[in-house]
Amino acid sequence: DCSFAVLQIYRSSLAFTAAVTMSLRILVGCKRVVDYAVKVRVNPAKTGVVTKDVKHSMNPFDEIAMEQAIRMKEKKLASEIIAVSCGPKQCQETLRTALAMGADRAIHVPVDGDAYENLQPLAVSKIFQKLVEKEQANLVIVGKQAIDDDANQTGQMLAGKLNWPQGTFASAVEVNGDKMRVTREVDGGLETINISVPAVITADLRLVDQPRYATLPNIMKAKKKPLVEMKVEDLGVDITPRLTTVSVEDPPTREAGVKVADVDELVSKLKGASLI
């Protein structure tokens, strides 16, 4: 009868929605950066900061991106998580951390020497574009920015090259079938948008409360998870830098402050300095 037909249609709709959400294959960027607790120093050549013999770790925003992907898989919204890092061999340590957190497999794109020092967001977005196509991923989650260059460009460029919708500065993500509701942190507060999958998400600080730590048992398990290398040449990507760094300088030293006895003295000093 009519009610039975409606029930069958409803069940079919649920099955289709489940199939769409379960088919999510998530690619997550995991950049190796100087650890956030390290006090960085400009190198003598003034071309960048000192990185030799300095502690490195996963970019904190990428940790948040990885945690979000893992939580989506735990909710049966994704079938596979692939961690990706571009850089020297030490990036494999970062990828092993991602695997220990919960990623299923990892891809390392080796980039060394000057090519790595000059690896820019456009080049990274080209690499990710090729990996998305090769791996048939339908969701990419990256940190909104890396704490070393603060570029905040890779996710947006990748979305443009893939011609996918993007949810940047995401502080909340809800999946509903082949649609996603993304809450974005903007200057005026919060903005909520609906985007379709496939898509690119860039993770803001408040997307998850606290990324999980890699426990010792999971670190041991991660050693057995697949980690493969894919060369830039094999991907057919041109990573020639488009920008040149002219000089990197330390910020100017702040002058010592002065204590004042009362408001009148404060106003007097501000007027003397032509600040009011």
ZIZI-V107856 format. One record per backbone hydrogen bond with DSSP energy under -1.0 kcal/mol. CO is the residue of the C=O (numbers start at 1). NH is the residue of the N-H. E is the energy in kcal/mol with one decimal. If there is no record, write none. Layout:
{{CO,NH,E} {CO,NH,E}}
//
This chain:
{{1,5,-2.0} {2,6,-2.2} {3,7,-2.3} {4,8,-2.3} {5,9,-2.3} {6,10,-2.6} {7,11,-2.7} {8,12,-2.4} {9,13,-2.3} {10,14,-2.4} {11,15,-2.5} {12,16,-2.3} {13,17,-2.6} {14,18,-2.7} {15,19,-2.2} {16,20,-2.3} {17,21,-2.6} {18,22,-2.7} {21,24,-1.4} {24,79,-2.8} {24,80,-1.2} {25,138,-1.5} {25,139,-1.3} {26,82,-3.1} {27,141,-2.5} {28,84,-2.5} {31,59,-2.6} {33,57,-2.7} {35,38,-1.8} {41,50,-3.2} {43,46,-2.1} {46,248,-1.9} {48,43,-2.5} {51,54,-1.3} {55,35,-2.5} {57,33,-2.7} {59,63,-1.9} {60,64,-1.7} {61,65,-1.8} {62,66,-2.6} {63,67,-2.5} {64,68,-2.3} {65,69,-2.1} {66,70,-2.5} {67,71,-2.5} {68,72,-2.0} {69,73,-1.9} {70,74,-2.5} {71,75,-1.3} {72,77,-2.8} {73,76,-2.0} {80,26,-2.7} {81,104,-1.8} {81,105,-1.5} {82,28,-3.0} {83,107,-2.8} {84,30,-3.0} {85,109,-2.6} {87,111,-1.6} {88,91,-2.2} {89,92,-2.1} {90,93,-1.4} {91,95,-2.2} {92,96,-2.3} {93,97,-1.7} {94,98,-1.9} {95,99,-2.5} {96,100,-2.3} {97,101,-1.8} {98,102,-1.5} {98,103,-2.3} {105,83,-2.5} {106,228,-2.2} {107,85,-1.9} {108,230,-2.2} {109,87,-2.0} {113,117,-2.2} {114,118,-1.8} {116,119,-1.6} {120,124,-2.1} {121,125,-2.6} {122,126,-1.7} {123,127,-2.1} {124,128,-2.7} {125,129,-2.1} {126,130,-1.9} {127,131,-2.1} {128,132,-2.8} {129,133,-2.0} {130,134,-2.5} {131,135,-3.0} {132,136,-1.1} {132,137,-1.4} {138,199,-1.1} {139,27,-2.7} {140,201,-3.3} {141,29,-1.4} {142,203,-2.8} {146,150,-2.0} {153,157,-2.7} {154,158,-2.7} {155,159,-2.3} {156,160,-2.0} {157,161,-2.4} {158,162,-2.4} {159,163,-1.2} {159,164,-2.1} {165,200,-2.1} {167,202,-2.1} {169,185,-2.4} {170,204,-2.5} {172,183,-2.7} {174,181,-2.9} {176,179,-1.5} {178,197,-2.5} {179,176,-3.0} {180,195,-2.8} {181,174,-2.3} {182,193,-2.7} {183,171,-3.4} {183,172,-1.1} {184,191,-2.5} {186,189,-1.8} {189,186,-2.3} {191,184,-4.2} {193,182,-2.7} {195,180,-3.0} {199,140,-2.0} {200,167,-2.7} {201,142,-2.3} {202,170,-2.9} {203,144,-2.2} {204,207,-1.6} {215,219,-2.3} {216,220,-2.1} {217,221,-2.1} {218,222,-2.2} {221,224,-1.6} {222,225,-1.0} {226,106,-2.2} {228,108,-3.2} {231,235,-1.4} {232,237,-1.6} {262,266,-1.8} {263,267,-2.9} {264,268,-2.3} {265,269,-2.4} {266,270,-2.4} {267,271,-2.4} {268,272,-2.2} {269,273,-1.7} {270,275,-3.0} {271,274,-1.6}}
//
